[in-house]
Amino acid sequence: MEEKNKFNIKKSPYKNLSKKEKLFYEIIRIRRIEEEIAKVYSEQEIRCPVHLSIGQEACAVGVCSSLLSSDEVFSGHRNHAHYLAKGGDLRLMISELYGKKTGCCGGKGGSMHLTDINSGFIASTPIVGSTIPIAVGNSLANKLKKNRKITCIFFGDGALETGVFYESLNLAATMELPVIFVCENNLYSVYSPLSVRQPKNRRIELTASSLNIKTKVIEDNNVEKISDEMKIVTNEVREREQPYFVLINTYRYKEHCGPGEDNFLKYRSNSEINFWKKLDPIKVIQKEISEDIILKIENNIQDEILDAFNYAKKSPFPSERDASKNLFTF
Ligand SMILES: Cc1ncc(C[n+]2csc(CCOP(=O)(O)OP(=O)(O)O)c2C)c(N)n1
């Protein structure tokens, strides 16, 4: 039986689209959803902080396009794109942002705690680096169960400055776990560039290879390229049951947090922002998609967005009694 990859599922809206068109669909869908979040944020009905991935979508889509539906993904504070690319339910995500009972965490988690177990998006938390060891533990559990599932953990370059990152790599290498570490290097941790946080000319991937973990550096913020490279990585991780470290260079256009206008705070140069915008992953792939398909895809996405935001807005808030549900007691 063919194992299920999101792109193999022959149902609308992907029906009859080529792989390139599906990748375009996925990447522009995430962009449009986050643009809508940015647009409505000033209405003050979304009360949690939001960390938008606008500009970075190619990583999430390229990586997740190579995973099976049964594979499992973890993320951090900048998680919307990962959740959506892995197949997370849009209504549940938007409801969570609005703090509603119908949200994926019952409205108690907000943007930075998305989860959708059914689609294999297991967890995300805002403490930088904190989901890395959890993902490694998840991978160990899968290995013991012999279920051949891959675990994939997304994190930013800031997470390389946490202790758990090193402990997690070490354990994954020692126990030979099928886990993919995906570092999305957008060059900044909040307002601090890499140059003030890490040694000059550091080659990030060497940290992993020094532990005998195979590494791949993907320089281009290009969804097709990332998808092709990741196919090789996931096949190898599944076959060899060994960890892999992938570094993807990318860039966010918005501020670290919230829908703030690009470069409002001026800690990045306009020339740097313009350089990356010229390589915008959506512009690059869109050139190769026909007008008809683009229109159809954009219309589908608009309908889906309208539906999800209406659903979230109409949904009830959790009750006072819900506050004490799903808590652990000792
Ligand atoms: C342990 C910890 N330290 C500091 C913070 C504050 N903080 C939130 S996001 C962030 C930046 C993280 O940068 P990076 O990991 O590169 O991810 P990006 O925001 O660029 O996607 C920081 C320092 C935190 N949440 N957790």
The ligand as an SDF file (V2000), in Angstrom:
LIG
                    3D

 26 27  0  0  0  0  0  0  0  0999 V2000
   14.9580   30.3780   26.5380 C   0  0  0  0  0  0  0  0  0  0  0  0
   14.4210   31.6480   25.9450 C   0  0  0  0  0  0  0  0  0  0  0  0
   15.2020   32.7530   25.9110 N   0  0  0  0  0  0  0  0  0  0  0  0
   14.7190   33.9040   25.3740 C   0  0  0  0  0  0  0  0  0  0  0  0
   13.4290   33.9440   24.8680 C   0  0  0  0  0  0  0  0  0  0  0  0
   12.9300   35.2320   24.2320 C   0  0  0  0  0  0  0  0  0  0  0  0
   12.8380   35.0270   22.7780 N   0  0  0  0  0  0  0  0  0  0  0  0
   11.6680   34.7470   22.1880 C   0  0  0  0  0  0  0  0  0  0  0  0
   11.8310   34.4920   20.5540 S   0  0  0  0  0  0  0  0  0  0  0  0
   13.4810   34.8130   20.6130 C   0  0  0  0  0  0  0  0  0  0  0  0
   14.3010   34.8140   19.3610 C   0  0  0  0  0  0  0  0  0  0  0  0
   14.5440   33.4830   18.8460 C   0  0  0  0  0  0  0  0  0  0  0  0
   15.2400   33.6040   17.6230 O   0  0  0  0  0  0  0  0  0  0  0  0
   15.3220   32.3600   16.6920 P   0  0  0  0  0  0  0  0  0  0  0  0
   15.4370   31.1320   17.5020 O   0  0  0  0  0  0  0  0  0  0  0  0
   16.3730   32.6300   15.6920 O   0  0  0  0  0  0  0  0  0  0  0  0
   13.8810   32.3010   16.0020 O   0  0  0  0  0  0  0  0  0  0  0  0
   13.1900   33.4020   15.0770 P   0  0  0  0  0  0  0  0  0  0  0  0
   12.4140   34.2940   16.0010 O   0  0  0  0  0  0  0  0  0  0  0  0
   14.2420   34.1150   14.3240 O   0  0  0  0  0  0  0  0  0  0  0  0
   12.2850   32.6050   14.2150 O   0  0  0  0  0  0  0  0  0  0  0  0
   13.8890   35.0840   21.9080 C   0  0  0  0  0  0  0  0  0  0  0  0
   15.2770   35.3900   22.2900 C   0  0  0  0  0  0  0  0  0  0  0  0
   12.6420   32.7920   24.9650 C   0  0  0  0  0  0  0  0  0  0  0  0
   11.3960   32.7520   24.4990 N   0  0  0  0  0  0  0  0  0  0  0  0
   13.1570   31.6480   25.4680 N   0  0  0  0  0  0  0  0  0  0  0  0
  1  2  1  0
  2  3  1  0
  2 26  2  0
  3  4  2  0
  4  5  1  0
  5  6  1  0
  5 24  2  0
  6  7  1  0
  7  8  2  0
  7 22  1  0
  8  9  1  0
  9 10  1  0
 10 11  1  0
 10 22  2  0
 11 12  1  0
 12 13  1  0
 13 14  1  0
 14 15  2  0
 14 16  1  0
 14 17  1  0
 17 18  1  0
 18 19  2  0
 18 20  1  0
 18 21  1  0
 22 23  1  0
 24 25  1  0
 24 26  1  0
M  CHG  1   7   1
M  END
$$$$
